[in-house]
Amino acid sequence: MTFDPQIAAIRLGYGLSPLTAPPATAGDLLDSVRLAGMDQDPMRMRRVRRVQDRLVKLNARMKNAQGAEKADTRDRKRAYQRKIRDLERQLVQRRIARAVGDPAGFGERLVQFWSDHFTVSGGGLQQMLMAASLVDEAIRPHLSGRFADMMFAAETHPRMLTYLDQARSFGPNSTIARRQQNRELGLNENLAREMIELHSLGVAGDYTQTDVRQLAKLLTGLTYNARKDQSFRPGMAEPGAETVLGRSYGGDGPARLADIRAVIDDLAGHEDTASHLARKLAVHFVSDDPPAGLIGRLAAVYRETDGDLGMLSAALAEAPEVAAHFRAKMRQPFDFLVAALRGLGFDRDAVMALPLREAHARLINPLKGMGQDWGRPRGPDGWPEAAESWVTPQGLATRIDWAMRHPAKLVATLPDPRSFLISTLGDTASDALRWAVPKAESAREGLAIILASSDFNRR
């Protein structure tokens, strides 16, 4: 195929920027995947545990204190919670900054895609930190590795275990369940179901409810305790072997992590997983109704390379359908804001230099009005892909409002709209938009016309 740098940057990345040239080749595009790995200050679970431990101690002290000591402890707890809230907002700001600063954008787009594939909702402050840890520790290190490795890291991450209630799943015949029969210690199938239906084979895959329940039993023992660096608790695990998709796992006492690793390897290598992931990639990057040929080629690459995500990304980067279906996708709100910032000449440092309050007011908070309350997707299936989910009266009104008000607050001098049109859309701008922009009565109005246009909002 003929590689089109501008279309590749818009479709597979976060758009064009006046600061960097678009990727000249598919190889340049793929170089950005390496840059999307963990940075020098990732959010790790050991840091989250320190936060959780501090809050537990403050709660215990407040519970036992009286009078002035109780009031002082309450004030200290509130101050610490404000500090954690600022940290959570900084993490979102950093996520935006990394997307804005990615030269080609493809690496950070893949971070977004795979984070959404292994969706967890943030919830409260502690859960938001845990969710950020899942992205940094389970997604970023495996962008060019085997899908099975990413899947194992994501499924066993503390936030996945707590989000899907796996940390409270007990084998019916486990040691703890038999000793504490007066308590309702039951089996939870949430993680097992999502592992099969969402994360591997897909809802149309060749599995049964029996497979889900057997997998749920095999997963018992996976847990999370903020005070203990322990991911597997044998006393919670169902003893004996379990059969998932025709293969037996375990049997020598309670299941161990090795058995769980084995079943994840098999789920990742399943024929249906290749088709499911290929379709999801094609839908996200190419079209809500992607061509069957593209899905078939991506699935074949996945099968032939044992789920090598680097090779899968390369096949997507070189696919002719990327250009053939230009503007078939609606930009999600996060994509819209990142592309706008890139067009305005922001880089990673400039985004991080924004005062936290301003970043929250002009970047993070508007996402909610556009329909994407960042870190809080509506369910385990992640953010919707269909254009109609984002083309809503409120969502579009918020985009237009942002385009009218916020660029002038973010940069000292607005760029000339004609230059901005080139820096954001290059040669891809429609004739209608090229005609309209020079007729704007002000720079503010001209930029708003571009940012609110179909040209900019679709990729």
Buried (B, 14 or more C-beta within 10 A) or exposed (E): EEBBBBBBBBBBBBBBBBBBBBBEEBEBBBBBBEBBBBEEEBBBBEBBBEBBEBBEEBEEBBEEBEEEEBEEBBEBBEEBBEEBBEBBBBBBBBBBBBBBBBBBBBBBBBBBBBBBBBBBBBBEBBBBBBBBBBBBBBBBBBBBBBBBBBBBBBBBBBBBBBBBEBBBBBBEBBBBBBEEEEEEBEBBBBBBBBBBBBBBBBEEBEBEEEBBBBBBBBBBBBBBEBEEEEBBBBBBBBBBBBBBBEEEBBEEEBBBEEBBBBBBBBBBBBEBBBBBBBBBBBBBBBBBEBBEEBBBBBBBBBBEBEBBBBBBBBBBBBBEBBBBBBBBBBBBBBBBBBBBBBBBBBBBEBBBEBEBEBBBBBBBEBBEBBBBBBBEBEEBBBBBBEBEBBEEEEBBEBBEBBBBBBBBEBBEEBBBBBEBBBBBBBEBBEEEBBEBBEEBEEBBBBBBBBBBBEBBBBB
